[in-house]
Structure formats: structure tokens, C-alpha cells
Amino acid sequence: MADYLLEIGTEELPAGYIPDAQRNLQQLLSDALRNANLSFSEIRTLSTPRRLTAIVAGLAEKQETVQKKVKGPPVKSSFDENGQPKPAAAGFAKKHGLSVEQLDREGANGDEYLIANLTIAGKPAEEVLSDIVPKAIAAIPGERLMRWGANDMKFSRPIRWIVSLLNDKVVPVSLQGIDGGRQSSGHRILSKGHVQISNAAHYVDELRAAHVLVDPQERRRIIEEQVQQLAKSKAGTPRQLKGSLLEEVVNITEWPHAIAGEFANEYLELPDTLIETVMVHHQRYFPIEKTDADTSHKAIKNNLLPYFITIANNDRAEAQDVIKRGNEQVLKARLADGKFFYFDDQKTKLTDRKDALKQLTFQEGLGSYTDKVERLKKLTAVVAEQLKLEPKLAASLSTTAELCKLDLVSNLVRELPELQGYVGSWYAEREGLPPDVVTAIASHYSPRSNDDSVPKDLVGMLVSTIDKIDNLVGLFALGKKPSGSSDPYALRRQAQGLIDILLDGLPDHPLNLTEAIDHLLQWFEPSLKGSKRGFDRQRIHNDLQEFLLQRLQGKLADQGAGREVVDAVLGARDPLTNLSDVKVRCTAVENLMAAPGGLDLVRAGVRVGKILGADSPDSVDPSLFVSDAERKLWETFNHDVIKQWQGDKNFSAPADASQYARLLELLKPLSPAVDQFFEQVMVNDEDRGKRNNRHGMLKQIDRYFKSVADFPKLQSLLV
């Protein structure tokens, strides 16, 4: 067994590209080695901004020898009347390095065929690697790949060197004029010249000696420790140490070193989020906050200390002061701009900015932000009526919808777009607007990123839901739905945020998404019907429904629901009318399958549902029953289900978890009656009257099953 080292040396890679590239390199190499029958123990991938590395441990010295049987042409068409081989037979034999006499014969499907039984000797690992490694490198995917020089291959950044070593031996690898060898590169500033890698086992240590920490987990640990120590030395605690900022600085450094800087106290009068946004989004700094931070619900908080921590790619003592002063100067300039715009904006009241929204286009074809706000206000009225909101809550919802986009025309948001929502909430708080409105103006954009959570406040969750629905319906109506990896309007994130809010944040406010979507499509139709693209209302609705259901399926799977259970629940009725109900039904089915007699009931539901068609009648005439099994099933259904569930009233579906559990418990006695019915009765009788009557009985029974799930989709779980 041997260890193989592959290092792809590049110009600086985008930080966001590196984690996926690591995973893809590991998968591509793993698949290629397995397809080549070259066994290995594990593949470990490493990275820095200038390299992607794979270390294959326990690699076999050669491929396994394999026996392979290749089917050739039929014998009857391979020889002439004298038994001499025809070109088809001779060509097949030659192709596989055999004579015709060495071919075997085997029968299949009534014919006899020529067979080449081959023994394929394994190639040495070096030969296999020389073939598969360039292909694996070229196959690493990514967005906005580039060409360089006269090369026709695309990669994220130009490749400058390749290290390819099997233990201490160079494995010949050639890619776009670059030959693999043992020459790597150390740190751009801290290391002189090239680094000669002696063997795969010493790779990490030899690069460390050249001031390169090639393991991103080691860099992460060092950054975390240094940031925490520096923050403690300033009598504070670091912010943003567990999110995407940490991931980014790990992937833009090879030899990280934390440096603390400071800024003037005058900027502490600005809201924390303004300062933090400048630090994090524009400078990649870690803010430091007071240990006794204000945890109130005020929009404007002042918890930060006048310090920041930057991660340099240089630990030389003589460079520290220069790096510190340079970063302080940049931060000072940005904070000065933020301070000017923050106080200058407040000369105009938030509500006085309404006319300016008319000049701001939401989307070409969907009007201005004034048009969008009008739709939001109309939709809040629909939602308030749908959810029967109390007047005070409905009023806050309407006010927030009217004000939540006004900060888009402020100077501060023009300068720092990441602050949309926050700026409006700060100005609203200073103008004395109700606290729930102030909070919701900021929170309605959440979740803003993968690091963010859904809004915590009720008004914010409702407005966020309404805003995201409007965005999704409008952009789908314009034909701007995501395709492949392209999603310029972040519709996947918005759709996932919508699902998360409705499931996690609003289980007690079951908003009907289908109704909201239909309202918006009705409002969009007059302006879009005459467009070049046209307006196919049903197609848009179906596309958006499928898009949302994909996110819902993933969400339910992440929460532990089985795929078959999710499919069965979603297939029973329109899930977008009540997402909380979908989650409750998934739990009910999972509980049923684990309960005594549960699988018997599932089997009964499968048998009932499978035999019915969309056109099956639902009327029943008991006088047409001709067998005891029919009468028994009908009597059991009426006595144990209908009367126990709701007496003689019309059917109504369960409304909560306890009702679903009760209904399924009532249905359990049907299991033996259903089995007996199918064993003794020909459901699809030639007599139409009998057939329709039996279908009608099963249709009425299936209505109760369907109120929970489409049980035939659970059939695979019964095997």
C-alpha cells in the first residue's frame, strides 16, 4: 500500500469556491479510482487560497486483475456454410486480442453467441493515476470558470503547478502544458522560493516550514483561539465567530494572524448593526462587544467596544503596526461615510419618502416599489381576514407593509444595501412608531443568509411571508425562475425562508399559500397578459407550487420524516393551503406505522386507494349488497368510523394532531373487514351497478384515509 499526494497549485481562489471544490475533488478522485478498480483506504482533502490538495491513503500498487465476459455477434451470422469465420467474427476476436478459435459460445434467448472471456491484468497505480488525475482536475465544477493563456480548459483560477507523488516517487501527470512533479510553493511573502516535497507523508510538515498551514481546520482553530484571546484582552467578547465570516477568513489566509485595531469613540453613537455591517461585509473584521451587552428588543443598540480584529496573512512583528494602521484608516473612512448618511437621512421623515418610491423600479414589468407596497397592503388585508387577526395586530401588519420599503430610497441604504430594513427600523424608532412595527421593518427581510434565522416577532414573520410570496410570484410570472445553478434573484433562499417561517414560526397561524398566490396572479395578470412572454396563469401556479414543494420535502426530510411518508402526505390534498397541517399529518402517519395494528391499517388503506380511479362514484345503495363481506365492511365503517367520528354530519377532516390520532384509531377496526372484502368480493364486477356501488363504498372509506395521506404511496414500506 502507498500514499498518493495531489496538489493543484493556483492563483488565489475565491473563498466561497474552496469548500465545494474540496468536496468535489474528493468525490471525483474517489469515483475515478473505484471505476479503475484501484483500491484505497481513504481520501483526505486540504486547501488554502492557492492550492487544492488530495491525499489518497492506502492506495493499492496496481489494479485488481479482473475476469470479463464480452458478448459478441450471433454464431449463425458469424460463419459461412463452410464454417469459415465471417468478418464479424474475425473483427470481434481481433478487437479483444484473440483468435476466432479462442472464442467461446453461449446460448441466450434462443440464440447462440460468440463470447470473449478476457483476463485483464491490472495496471500499475502510476499508470492509472497518470490517466485519471488530469480528467478529475478538469471536471471540478464551479461558477464563472475561466480560461487563461492559450489553454482551452476552464478552471476557477489559472493553474500554476501540480505536485503528483506516490510516496516519494513522481507520478507523471500532464495538464494544459503543466507537468506534475514535486515542486510546490510556500507563502507568497514569508517563504523564499519553491518548496520541494519529499513525499506524501511529509507534505503537511514541509509546507508548514514554508509558512503554509494547508489544513483549513487547523487555520480555523488558530483563528478562533487568537480572536477570543484578543477580544478578552479588550474586556469584551467577539461577534461573528461562528458564521460565514470565519469560513471566509479561513479560506483567504495561509498563515493567519489576528491583529486588534481600534476606532474613535464618536462612532459608537451609530447603531451596532451599521458598524458591524461595515466591519463584516466590507472589511472582514470581527467586532468586539461589551460583556454586559444590552439584550432588549430596541432597534438601536450600542453594545460594541471601539475595537475590531482583522486576520492578517502575515505574522512578522515588523509588519503588525503597518497592517493595524492601514486597516484603521480604511475603517475610519467607511464609518465617517456611514455617520454622515445616518444623521443626514434623519432630516427627512420616513413617511415623507413615499413619493420617492415611485421612481424606484421593483422589476421591469412589475412596476415600481410603490406598486409593490400597494400589493403588500392588499395582501395583508387578505391575510388578516384569512387568519382572523385581532384589529390591533392587523393594523400593525398594514402599517409595516406600508413603511417597510421606504428606507430603500435613503442615502444610507444606497451606500450600504445590506442595511435595508435595519435603516428603516432605526428611523421608525426615532420617530416614535409602535415597537412591533419598528421590529418588523427590520426582521421582514429575514432570513437574509444561511447564518440568519427566521424572524422572531409575529408581525415580522407575517410581513416577511407576504413579501416573499410577492417576490416569488412576480418573478415566476416574468419567467425568471432559477435554472441549474443560476439563481440571480436568490429565489431558492426566499422560498426556503418562506417554508421555514410557516413551519417553524407560524404553526398557529396556518396561512393559505395557494389563496395568496392566486390573489397575486390575479393582480399581475392585467399588466402581464399583453407582454411578449404572455401570461399562462396555470403554468405559473404549477411551476411555483412545484418549486415550493421541493423545499417543503427537503425541510420535512431534515426533520426526520421518511420520503414515502412525505410523498403520501403531500399527495393527499393541496399541501400549500396549510403547511403546519402537513407536518402534523407526517407525524401522525409515522406514529401509526410504529403503533400496534398500524401496518395492518396502512395495508388496508393501500388496498382501498389503489383500486379507485378519479372517476369512481361515491354513492352507495346498501340494498345492492349481495355478500356478507360487503355488508360487514359497510356496517363496520358506519358504526366504528362515521358515527364515532361525527355522527350523521357531513365529513370534515381532522383539525389537529389529537384529531388525526383519534381518526386513525377509529379506522383500525376496518382492517380485517377490508381484507375480507377484497378476498371474497369481485370489486370490478361485470355488472356496472354492483361495480359502481362497491366503488362508491370504497370511495367514501378512502375519503377518511385521504384526509390523512395518500396511502397507496406507502406500499413500498409494507414489503
N, C-alpha and C positions, 0 to 999 in steps of 0.2 A: 504493500500500500504506500501511496505517496500523497503529498500535498501540492496542489496547483495554485499558483498566485496569478491573478489577472488584475492589472491596474490600468485604467484608461485615464491618461493624463490630458487635461483640457485647459482652455481658458476659463475664467471664473464662471461657474454655472449659476443660474438663477436659484435663489434659496428655495423657492417653492417647488422647483423641479426635482430637487435631490431626493427627498424621501420616496417618491414614486419610482424614480429611476433606480434606486437601490432595490426596491421590491421587484421591479420588472427584470433587472439584471439577474437577480437570484432565480426568478421563475424561468426565464429564457434559458439560462445555463442548465438548470435542473431538468427541464423538458428535453433539451438537446442531448444531454448525457444519457438520460434514460432511453430516448429514442435510438441512440447509438449503442445501446447495450454496454455502456461503460459504467460500472457501479461505483458508488461513492457513499461516504457516511453522512456528510452534511455540507452545506454551503453557507458561509458567513459573508455578509456584505458590509462594507465600510465606505466612508465617504468624507470628503472635505469639499470646499468650493472648487478645488482644482483637480479632483480625481474621484472616480468611482472604482471601487475595488471589490473583487470577489476572491475568497479563499476557499477552495474545494478541499475538504479534508477526507482522508481515507479513500483516495482515488485508486481504482484498480490499475495495474500496469498495462493491461491490454483488454480488449473487448472479450466478452464471452464467445466461445465457439458455438455456433447455432446450427441446427438442422432445419432446413427449409424445403418445403414441398411446393413446386410450382406446376400449376395445371397448364397443359398445352392444348394443341388442336385435337379434334376427334381422330381416332385411329382410322376410321373409314375414309376420311378425306386426306390422310397423310401418306398413303401408299398407293401405287398404281396396281394394275391387275397382275403384274409380275412380282409384287411385293417389294418393289424398289421405292425408297423414300421420295416423296414429292418435295418441292421447295419449302412448303410449310413445315414439314417435319425436320428437314435439314437446317432450316433457318432457326427453328426453336432450339434445336440441340446446340448449334454453334453459338447462339446468344448466351447460353449458360455454360459454355466451355466443355461440352460433352459431345460424344459421337451419338448417332441415332441408336446404335446398339446399346448404349448405356442408359437409354430412357426406359422407364418403367411404364406399366399400363394399369389404369384403374377404371372401374365402372362407376358411372354416376348418372342418375335419371334415365336409365335405359340405354345409355351410350357408353362407349369405352374411349378414354382419353389418354394421350401421352402425358407422362409425369416425369419431371426432372427433380430427383431427390438430391439436394445440394448440401454439402457441408461447407459452411462459411467460416473460415478461420478468423479469429479475432485479430484486429489490427492493434499495433502498439498505441498506448494512450497519446503519445506525442503526435502521431499521425491523425488521430481522431480530433484532438484539440485544435490542430492547425486548420482543420476543415470547419469545425462548428463555431469556434470563438469569433471569427470575423462576422459570421452571419448573426450571432447573438448580439454583438455590439450594434450592428446596423439595424437590428429590429427593435431596439429600445425606443418606445414611443414618447411623445411629448407634444406640447403645443408650441407653435411658432418655431419649428425647427429651421435650421439654416444650412446653406452650402457655403464653402469657403474655397478660395483658390480655384483650381480647375477641376475640383472634385465634383462628382455627381451625387455622392452620398449626403444625406441630411442628418444632422445631429444638433443637440441643443446649443453647443458651442464648439469651435474648432478643436479637433483632437491634435495634441502636440507630441505625445509619446505613448507607448504601450509597454508595460512590463509583463512578460509572459514566462513564468518559471515553473518547472516541475521539479520540486525540491530545489536543487541548486543548478539545474540544467535549463538552458534557454530552450523554449519551445517555439519553433518558427511560426510566426503569425504575421500576416501582411494585410494591411487595410489602408486603402487610398494612399499608397506610397509610403506608409509608415510601417517599419518592421519592428516586431516585438523584440525586446531584449531584457536587460536587467537595469537599464538606466532610468531612474526616476528623478523627481525634482523636490527639493526641500522648500522651506518657507521663502517667499519672494525677497524679504528684507533680512531676515535673521539667519539665513543659511547661504553659504557661498558655494556656487557651482552646483553640479549634479550630484545625485546620490546613487551609488552602485548597490543594488540589493543583492546580498549574497545568496539568500534562499528564502523560501516561503515562510519558514518558521521564524526568521529574524526580521521579517518585514516591518512589523509594528514598531519594534525597538529601534531599528535603523532609521526610520522616519522620525521617531521621537528625538533622536540625536540630531536630526536636521530641523528641529523646532516645528514638527508637524504632528499633531495628535489626530491620527487617522480614524480613531473610533469616535463617532458622534456622541455616544453615551458617556464617554469619558469627558468630552468637552462640556456636555450638559451638566454633569456633576460638578465640574470645576466652576462653571459659571454660577450655578446655584449657590455653591458654598461662598464664593467671593462676593456675590451680590448681597447675600444675607449678612456677611461679616461687615461689609461697608455700611449697609443700612443701620446695623446695630451700633456702629461707631458714631453715627449721626443721631442716635437716640430715636430711631424710627424703624419702620418695617417696610420692606419692598412691596410694590404693587406689580401686577402683570408677570409674576414669576412662574405661573403655571399655564400660560396660554400660548398663542401663536407667536408672540414676541420672542419668547425663549426659543421656540423652534427656529425662528428666523436667525437669531444671532448665533445659534449653534451652527447653522449652515452657511454663515458668511465669514467664519473665522477658522483658522487652522491652529492658532496658538493663542487662545483667548486670555485676556487680562482685563479685569474690571477696574475702572477708574471713576472716582466720585468727583463731580463738579458741583458748582453752586450758581444761584441766580439771585437777583436783587429781591428783597422782601416786598417791594412795591407790587410785584406781580402776584403775590399771594392773595390780593383782593379780587383776582379773577376767579371764576368758578373752577373747581378742581378738574372737571372734565375737559375744559378748554386747555388748561396747562398739560393735562395728561395726553390729550389728543396730539398736541404739538410734539410732545416728547416721544410718544409711542409710534404714531403713524408716520411722522416726518423725520424723526431722528433716531429711532430705535433705542431710546433711553428707558431705563427703569425708574419710575418716580418713587419717592420715599414719602410715606405718610406718617402722621403722628401715631404713637402707640395708643392714645386715648381718642381715637377718631370719632367724629360725630356720626351716629348711625340713624339719625332722624330721617323722615321722608321729605325733607326740604329739597327743592330742586337745586338750589345754590348751596354748595358745601365748600368749606375751606379747611380741609384736613391735611393738605400737603405741607411738607417742610421745604425750605428753599434749596433743595439738593436734588441731584439726579445721578444715575450711574450709567455709564456707557461701557460697552465691551469693545476694547481695542484688540487688534490682531498683532499686538506688539507689547512685549513686557520689558523692553530695555529701559533702564532707570532714566537715562538721559532724554528719552522720548516722552516720558509721562507728563511733564509740565506743558510741553508743546501741545500734546493731544488734549489735555484738560482745557487749556486756554482757548484752543480752536473751537472745541465743542461749546464752551460757554458763550463765545461770541456769536455763534450761529443761533443758539437757543435765545439769547438776548434779543436778536433781531426779530425772530419769529414771535416771541412773546410781546414785543413792542407793537408789532402789527396787530396782534390779537387784542391787545388792550385798547388800541385806538378804535378799532372797529366795534368792540364790545360797548364802549361808552358812547361812541358816535351814533350807533344804531338806536340807542335808547332815547334819542331826541325825537323819534317818531314812534307813536304808539303802535302796538301790534295790530290793533283793529284798523288803523289808518293805512295799512298796507294792502287792503283788499283790491284796490284798483290796479295795483302793480302786478297782481297775479294774472290779470288778463293778458299781459304782454309776455308771460312765461308759458311756452308750449309744453304740454304734458307729453304728447306723442303726436307726430304728424298723422292726421286722420282722426284723432280722438279729442282734438280741441286743446284749449288752454288749461292751466291749473284752476282757473275759475270754473270751467266746465266740470273738471274733476271734483272740485269741492261741492258743486251742486249735486252731482251724483252721490257723493258720500252722504250728504244731508238727506237726500231722498231715501237712500238705503238704510240710514239709521232709523228713519221713521218706520220702514218696513220691518226692521229687526225689532224695534221697540214694541210694535204691535204683535209680531210673531211670538216674542218671548214674554209678553205681558209685563213689561218692565214698569216699576213704580214711577210716577211722574218725575220725581227728583232725579232718579238715575237716567231716565230718558232725556231730561233737559241737559244734564251733564254730557251725555253722549252726543246730542245735537250741537252743543257749544264747542265741544272738542273737534267734531267733524268740520265745523266752520273755521276754526282757528289753526288747525294742526299743520297746514301747509304754508302759513303766512311767513314763516321765517326763511323760506326759500328765496325770498326777494330781499333778505337782509344782506348787508355787506359782509358780516362775519361768516355766514354760510357760503357766500360766493368765494370767500378766501379759504375757508375750511369746510368743504362739503360734508366731511364726516360728522360734523356737528349738527346736521339737520335734525330737528326735533328737540335736541337739547337747548339750542338757542331760543326756540320758541317758548320752551317751558321756563327758562330764566326770565325772559322779558314778561311772560304772563304772570310769574310770581311777583315780580317787581311792580306790576300794575294791579296787584291785589285780586286776581282771578281765583275762583274756588280751587282748593288744593287738589281735588280729584281731577279737575280739568288740567291743572298745571302738570301733574304727574303723567297723565295720559298723553299729552302733547309730545313728551319725550319718549314714552315707552311704546307708542303705537308703531314705531319702526322695528321693534324687536321681534324675533331675534335678528340682529344685524350681521352676525357672523357665526362661525362654528363655536366661538368662545362664549357667545351670548346665550341667554336663556329667554324663555317666553316672558311677556310682561307679567308682573306680579299683581297689578291692580285691575279691577273688573272693567272699568271704563277703558283703560288702555288695551285690554285684551279684545274687547268688543270692537273698538275703533281699528285696531290692528287687523282683525279679521275682515272687517268691511273694506279697509284699504287694500289688503292683499287680494281679496276677491275681485275688486275693481281692476287692479293691475293685471291679474291673470286673464280675466275675461276680455279686457280690452286688447291685450297683446295677442291673445289667441285669435281674436276676431280679425286682427291685422295680419295674421299668418306668421307671427313672429315666435312661434313655439320653439323650444330648444331642439337642436338636431345634432346627433352624435355628441361630441364633447363640447360643442359650441353652445353657450348659454349667456349671451351678452347682457341680458336683462335680469340675470340671476333669478329666473322663474322657478328653477328647481328649489332653490333655497326658500323662496317665498311660499311655494306650495308646501314644502316640508314644515315651514314655520306655521302655516295655516292649520295643517293637520295637528301639529304639536299643541297649538293653543286650544283647539277644540277638544282634543282628547285629554290633555294634561291640565289645562287651565279652566275650561268651561264645561266640565261634565254635568253641572247642574243647570246649564243654560244651553240646551240642545238646539243650536241654530240650524235651520234647514238650508243647507248649501244649495241644493237643487233649486229651491224657490228663489234664492238670492241671485243665482246665475241666470235664471230665466228672466228676472226683472231687468238685469243689466243688458242682456241680449236684446230685450225689447226696446230699451232706451238707446242702444247703439245702432239698431237696425236702420232707422231713417237716414242717418248720416253715412252709413257704410254700404247700404244696398246698391247705390249707384256707382260705387267705386270700381276700378278696373278689376280688382280681385273678386268683387261680388260679395255676397253675404249669405252663406249657407248656414242657417241657424242651427239645424240639427247636427250638421257635421262639426261645427264649433263646439256645441254642447258635448257631443260624444268624445271629441278629442280631449277636451278639458277634463271630462269625467274620468277617462282612462288615465290621464296624467296624474290626477289626484289619487286615484285608487292605487296606482303603483306605489306612491308614498305611504298610503294607508297600509297596504300589505306589508311593506318593509317595517313600518312602525309596530304593527301587531306582532310580526315575527320577532323583532328585537325584544318585545315584552314577553316572549315565550310561547306564543300561540303557534300551533303546528300549521304547516302550509295547507293541508287538506281541510282543516277546521276553518281557517281564514277564507278559503275559496268557497266552502259551503255556506258560511255566514254571509259573505258578500253576494253570493248568488241567489239568496232567498228573496230579497227586495232591495230597492234603491238604498244603498248604504249612506249616500250623501245627505239624506234627509235627517239623519241623527247619528253622528259618529260615536257618541257615548253609548248608544244602544248597541252598536256593532261590537264594541269592546265587551259589553255585558253579555251579549249572546255568545261570543267566543269563549268566555269563561264558563258559561252555562253548558256549552257542548263539551268542553274539556272535563268539567266536573261530572257530566253524565257518563262519559266514557270510562271514568275511573270508579263509578259507583256500581254497587251490585245491581245486576239486571240492565245496566246501561247499554252494553253492547247488543243485547237482545232487542232493545228498543231501537237502537241505531239500525240494526239489520231489518227490522220491520219498516222503519222509515225509508230505507233504501228500496225495499220491495214495492212499497206503495208508490213512491215517487217515480220509479223507473218505468212503470207500465203506463203512466199517464202521458198524454200529449197536450199540446197547447189548446187543442180544440175539444178536449174531453169535457162532456157535460157535467153539471154539478147538481142536477135534480135527482131525487131518489123517491121511488114509489115502493114502500115495503111490501105491498101486495104482489109485486112481481118476483119476490124472492122465491126460489124453488128448492134451496138446500138449507140444511141446518147450519152449515158454516157461514152462509150469508147472514142468516137471522142472528146467529150468535155474535158475529162481528158488529152488526148494526146495533144490537141491544147493548153490548158492552160499551160501544162508543157513546151511545146516548146516555147510558146510566153512569158510567165512570168518568166521562170526559165532559160532555155538553152540560149536563145538569149540575155536576160538581163545579164546573168552571164558571158558568154564568147563567145557569137556569135556562129559560127559554128565550133569552135575549139573543140578538144577532151577535155573531162572533166579533170579538175585539182582541187584539194582540196584547201580550203582556207589556207592562209598563216599566218594570224594574227587575232587579236581579232576583228578588224573592218570588215574584210572579213567574218568572221563567222557570225557576226551580220547581215551583208548585205545578206548573203545567206539565213539565216533563215527568214529574212523579205521577200525575193523573194519567198520562199516556202509557205508562209502563204496563198496566194490565192488558193493553191491546196486543202486546207482542205475541202471546200464544194464539189469540184469535186471528191475528193477521196470518201467522204461519199456517194455521188450519185452513183458513180461507184459500190461500194460494195452493195448498196441497190438494184440496178437494173440489175447487171450483175452476172452470174454464172461464177466465175473465173475458177474453176476447171471443165470446161465443158467436156462432154464425147468426144467431137471432139478434138483430140490431137492438130490439127492445131490452133484452137481457143484458147485452153488452153495454149499452148506454147507462142502464140502471146501476150496473156494477161499477162502471167508471165514475158515475155520479157519487156513489158512496165513498169510493176511494178518494175522489176529489175533495169531498168535504173533510175527510180524515186528514188528507195531505195539507189542507189549509192550516191546520193546527201545527203540523210539523214545519211547514214553510214559515210560520210566524217566528220560528227559531233559526232554521237553517235549511239549505237545500240538501237533504240527507243523502241522495244518490252520490253526491260528491265525496261522501265519507266512505264509500265502498272499499277503497283500497286499504283502509285501516282495519277491515274485518278479516283480511287474509292472514 
